[in-house]
Each structure stands twice: as C-alpha cells, then as structure tokens.
Amino acid sequence: MQRSFKVVLEKNDSNCYTVTVPALPGCVTQGKNKDEALARIREAIQGYLEAL
C-alpha cells in the first residue's frame, strides 16, 4: 500500500538539510543535500510505520 506524507525540508546553519514529517511526531532525519535527505526520510517513514 502506497501512502503519502507531507514533509518539511529545511536547510540548517551547517548547510545540511533537516526533514520532518508533521503527521508522524519524532520522525526526523538529515542529509548533506536535498536528494539524500529525501531518501533518508522515506526510510525513516517506513521504519516509523513498521514500528507502530
């Protein structure tokens, strides 16, 4: 089953990107660039949902 979640991507002071998922409290990750951050948040979402 494919699900979609809104994510918030922010560039921080160290030029890395932080990604959060407002609908999933505590689901947060980082990446060196946008592509890496978005790939990591997909993994984080999958792990979060499996843990529920």
C-alpha positions in Angstrom: 0.0 0.0 0.0 1.4 3.4 -1.1 1.0 6.3 1.4 1.8 9.9 1.0 3.0 12.2 3.8 3.8 15.9 3.8 7.4 16.6 4.7 9.1 19.8 5.7 12.6 20.3 4.3 14.8 23.0 5.9 18.4 24.0 5.2 20.2 24.4 8.5 23.2 26.5 9.5 25.7 23.8 8.6 24.4 23.6 5.0 22.8 20.3 5.6 19.0 19.6 5.3 16.7 18.5 8.1 13.5 16.8 7.1 10.5 16.3 9.4 7.1 14.7 8.9 4.4 16.7 10.8 1.9 13.8 10.8 4.5 11.4 12.4 5.8 13.0 15.6 9.5 12.4 16.1 10.1 11.2 12.5 13.1 13.4 11.6 16.3 12.9 9.7 19.1 14.8 7.9 21.1 14.8 4.7 24.0 16.5 3.1 21.8 17.6 0.2 18.1 17.5 -0.7 18.2 14.1 -2.5 20.0 12.4 0.4 17.6 14.0 2.9 14.5 12.9 1.0 15.8 9.4 0.5 16.5 9.1 4.3 13.1 10.4 5.2 11.5 7.7 3.0 13.4 5.1 5.1 12.5 6.8 8.3 8.8 6.9 7.4 8.9 3.2 6.5 10.6 2.3 9.8 8.2 4.5 11.8 5.2 2.8 10.3 6.6 -0.7 10.8 7.2 0.1 14.5 3.6 1.1 15.1 
